[in-house]
Amino acid sequence: MVEAAEAGNSRATAYTTLSAGEDFRHELEIKRSRFITVLRRSGSEDEARSLVADLRREFHDARHHCSAFVIGPDRDIQRSSDDGEPSGTAGIPMLEALTKKETVPGATDLSDVSAVVVRYFGGILLGAGGLVRAYSESVSSALALVPLVRRSRLRICAIPVPHGVAGRLENDLRAGGFTMAGTSYGGSHTVLRIAVPDTGAEVSAAAERVLGLTAGSATLAPEGTEWIDVPNA
């Protein structure tokens, strides 16, 4: 998935998030209480808070709608709510489950994710420690099952070529492992766009590859940056 976005001044060049698509749901029963976890990919605080509002309407008879979210490539927006549970027993454990999720060995970089745990009380008190474990486990078990993607900040580079050679060059670029980022058409030229890691060395290497593929007839023009989803291996 290629999606235009403001790169801003983010220190991060990549992070992990949920695959685009529908909300992900997972339910646990702990001592007769139902814990329904819903995860949503959220690119802003408003999007994250909308999940809470949606679930309050859907599960209007539930006692608690506890929430946590992490937003931004640098994970600089982090919020949580206990929603009536004893202080520190729901929102913070949920937030820690998000921020401490190991997405690849040694890396904890999950972001742009909101989590809500809807609880239906089952009549058995869990105690503070039991609630902490229940809310943490609810989010962690959902994260263990949800599909994730790598989101990378890539430099978009344009390659103008005559219409007649565009198709062959695009095939060569794909075969060479380049990520295609769109095509536009002018009067006499097709402009192919590729996405490469946002460093001077990578852009220079891509320019050399393009020269080699076109026998020196095409040049590469760096444009802006975009955040692009790459499925995890």
C-alpha positions as CSV (number, residue, x, y, z in Angstrom):
1,M,0.0,0.0,0.0
2,V,1.3,3.4,-1.0
3,E,-0.1,6.4,0.9
4,A,0.9,10.0,0.7
5,A,1.7,11.5,4.0
6,E,3.7,14.4,5.5
7,A,7.1,13.1,6.5
8,G,7.6,16.0,8.8
9,N,10.7,16.0,11.0
10,S,10.3,12.5,12.3
11,R,13.4,10.9,13.7
12,A,12.1,7.5,12.7
13,T,12.5,6.2,9.2
14,A,10.3,3.1,9.7
15,Y,7.9,1.6,12.3
16,T,5.4,-1.2,12.6
17,T,1.6,-0.8,12.5
18,L,-1.5,-2.8,11.8
19,S,-2.4,-3.9,8.2
20,A,-4.9,-1.5,6.7
21,G,-8.5,-2.8,6.8
22,E,-11.2,-3.6,9.2
23,D,-10.9,-3.5,13.0
24,F,-9.5,-6.6,14.6
25,R,-11.4,-8.2,17.4
26,H,-10.5,-10.8,20.0
27,E,-12.3,-12.0,23.1
28,L,-11.2,-13.6,26.4
29,E,-13.3,-14.8,29.3
30,I,-11.6,-14.5,32.7
31,K,-13.5,-15.6,35.8
32,R,-16.8,-15.1,33.9
33,S,-16.0,-11.5,32.9
34,R,-15.9,-11.0,29.1
35,F,-13.0,-8.9,27.8
36,I,-13.6,-7.9,24.1
37,T,-10.5,-6.3,22.6
38,V,-10.8,-4.2,19.4
39,L,-7.7,-2.9,17.6
40,R,-7.9,-0.2,15.0
41,R,-5.2,1.4,12.9
42,S,-5.3,5.1,13.7
43,G,-3.2,7.8,12.2
44,S,-4.4,10.6,14.5
45,E,-5.7,11.1,18.0
46,D,-9.2,11.9,16.6
47,E,-9.2,8.5,14.8
48,A,-8.1,6.7,17.9
49,R,-10.8,8.4,20.0
50,S,-13.5,7.6,17.4
51,L,-12.9,3.9,18.2
52,V,-14.0,4.5,21.8
53,A,-17.1,6.4,20.7
54,D,-18.0,3.7,18.2
55,L,-17.7,0.9,20.8
56,R,-19.7,2.8,23.4
57,R,-22.6,2.9,21.0
58,E,-22.2,-0.8,19.9
59,F,-21.6,-2.1,23.5
60,H,-23.8,0.4,25.2
61,D,-24.7,-2.0,28.1
62,A,-21.0,-2.8,29.0
63,R,-19.7,-1.5,32.3
64,H,-16.2,-0.4,31.0
65,H,-14.7,0.7,27.7
66,C,-11.0,1.0,28.6
67,S,-8.6,2.4,26.0
68,A,-5.0,3.1,25.0
69,F,-3.4,4.3,21.9
70,V,0.0,5.1,20.4
71,I,0.3,7.5,17.5
72,G,3.1,8.8,15.2
73,P,6.3,7.4,13.7
74,D,8.2,8.5,16.9
75,R,5.3,7.3,19.1
76,D,5.1,10.7,20.7
77,I,1.4,10.6,21.3
78,Q,0.4,8.0,24.0
79,R,-2.8,8.1,25.9
80,S,-4.8,5.7,28.1
81,S,-8.0,5.5,30.1
82,D,-9.2,3.3,32.9
83,D,-12.9,4.2,32.3
84,G,-14.1,3.6,35.8
85,E,-11.8,0.7,36.7
86,P,-9.5,1.3,39.7
87,S,-6.7,3.7,38.8
88,G,-3.8,2.1,36.9
89,T,-5.4,-1.3,36.4
90,A,-6.6,-1.0,32.8
91,G,-5.4,1.8,30.6
92,I,-1.7,1.7,31.6
93,P,-1.4,-2.1,31.3
94,M,-3.1,-1.8,27.9
95,L,-0.7,1.0,26.8
96,E,2.3,-1.0,28.0
97,A,1.1,-4.0,26.0
98,L,1.2,-1.7,22.9
99,T,4.5,0.0,23.6
100,K,6.3,-3.2,24.6
101,K,5.0,-5.4,21.8
102,E,8.1,-6.9,20.2
103,T,7.4,-6.6,16.5
104,V,10.7,-8.2,15.4
105,P,13.4,-9.6,17.7
106,G,14.8,-6.8,19.7
107,A,12.4,-4.1,18.3
108,T,9.5,-2.4,20.0
109,D,8.2,0.1,17.4
110,L,4.4,-0.5,17.1
111,S,2.5,2.7,16.5
112,D,-0.6,4.2,14.9
113,V,-2.7,1.7,16.9
114,S,-5.6,2.2,19.2
115,A,-7.0,-0.5,21.5
116,V,-10.2,-0.6,23.4
117,V,-11.1,-3.4,25.8
118,V,-14.9,-3.7,26.5
119,R,-15.6,-5.5,29.8
120,Y,-18.8,-7.2,30.8
121,F,-18.5,-7.9,34.5
122,G,-19.1,-11.6,35.3
123,G,-19.8,-11.2,39.1
124,I,-16.4,-12.3,40.4
125,L,-14.0,-9.6,41.6
126,L,-10.6,-9.9,40.1
127,G,-8.7,-7.5,42.4
128,A,-6.2,-4.9,41.3
129,G,-3.6,-7.4,40.2
130,G,-6.1,-9.6,38.4
131,L,-7.4,-6.6,36.5
132,V,-3.9,-5.5,35.4
133,R,-3.2,-9.1,34.2
134,A,-6.6,-9.3,32.4
135,Y,-6.3,-6.0,30.5
136,S,-2.7,-6.6,29.6
137,E,-3.4,-10.2,28.4
138,S,-6.4,-9.0,26.5
139,V,-4.4,-6.6,24.4
140,S,-1.3,-8.8,24.1
141,S,-3.2,-11.8,22.9
142,A,-5.0,-9.7,20.3
143,L,-1.6,-8.3,19.1
144,A,-0.2,-11.8,18.8
145,L,-2.9,-12.6,16.2
146,V,-3.3,-9.3,14.2
147,P,-1.5,-8.9,10.9
148,L,1.2,-6.3,11.0
149,V,3.1,-4.3,8.3
150,R,6.3,-2.4,8.2
151,R,5.7,1.3,7.4
152,S,8.8,3.0,5.9
153,R,9.5,6.6,4.9
154,L,10.7,6.4,1.3
155,R,11.9,8.9,-1.2
156,I,9.8,9.0,-4.4
157,C,11.9,9.4,-7.5
158,A,10.5,10.1,-11.0
159,I,11.8,8.6,-14.2
160,P,10.5,10.3,-17.4
161,V,10.8,8.0,-20.4
162,P,9.2,7.8,-23.9
163,H,5.8,6.0,-23.9
164,G,7.3,3.2,-26.1
165,V,9.8,2.1,-23.5
166,A,7.8,2.6,-20.3
167,G,6.3,-0.8,-20.1
168,R,9.6,-2.6,-20.6
169,L,11.4,-0.4,-18.1
170,E,8.6,-0.9,-15.5
171,N,9.0,-4.6,-15.8
172,D,12.8,-4.3,-15.4
173,L,12.4,-2.1,-12.3
174,R,10.0,-4.6,-10.7
175,A,12.3,-7.5,-11.5
176,G,15.1,-5.5,-10.0
177,G,13.3,-5.3,-6.7
178,F,12.1,-1.6,-6.9
179,T,8.9,-0.6,-5.3
180,M,6.7,1.2,-7.8
181,A,4.9,4.3,-6.5
182,G,2.7,5.3,-9.4
183,T,2.7,6.3,-13.1
184,S,1.6,9.5,-14.9
185,Y,1.4,10.3,-18.6
186,G,2.3,13.4,-20.5
187,G,2.2,14.4,-24.2
188,S,5.4,12.5,-25.2
189,H,6.6,10.9,-22.0
190,T,5.4,8.5,-19.3
191,V,6.7,9.2,-15.8
192,L,7.4,6.1,-13.8
193,R,7.9,6.6,-10.0
194,I,9.8,4.4,-7.7
195,A,10.2,4.5,-3.9
196,V,13.6,4.0,-2.3
197,P,14.9,4.4,1.2
198,D,15.3,8.1,2.1
199,T,19.0,8.4,2.2
200,G,21.5,10.0,-0.2
201,A,23.3,6.7,-0.7
202,E,20.2,4.8,-1.6
203,V,19.0,7.5,-4.0
204,S,22.4,7.6,-5.7
205,A,22.4,3.8,-6.0
206,A,18.9,3.8,-7.6
207,A,20.0,6.5,-10.1
208,E,23.0,4.3,-11.1
209,R,20.7,1.3,-11.5
210,V,18.3,3.3,-13.7
211,L,21.1,4.5,-15.9
212,G,22.2,0.9,-16.3
213,L,18.8,-0.4,-17.2
214,T,18.2,2.3,-19.8
215,A,21.8,2.4,-21.3
216,G,22.1,5.9,-19.9
217,S,19.0,7.3,-21.6
218,A,16.9,7.9,-18.5
219,T,17.6,9.9,-15.4
220,L,16.1,9.8,-11.9
221,A,14.6,12.9,-10.3
222,P,14.0,12.8,-6.5
223,E,10.7,14.2,-5.4
224,G,9.0,14.2,-2.0
225,T,8.7,11.5,0.7
226,E,5.8,9.1,1.4
227,W,5.1,6.6,4.1
228,I,4.6,3.2,2.4
229,D,3.3,-0.1,3.8
230,V,5.5,-3.1,3.2
231,P,4.1,-6.5,4.4
232,N,6.2,-8.2,7.0
233,A,8.3,-11.1,5.8
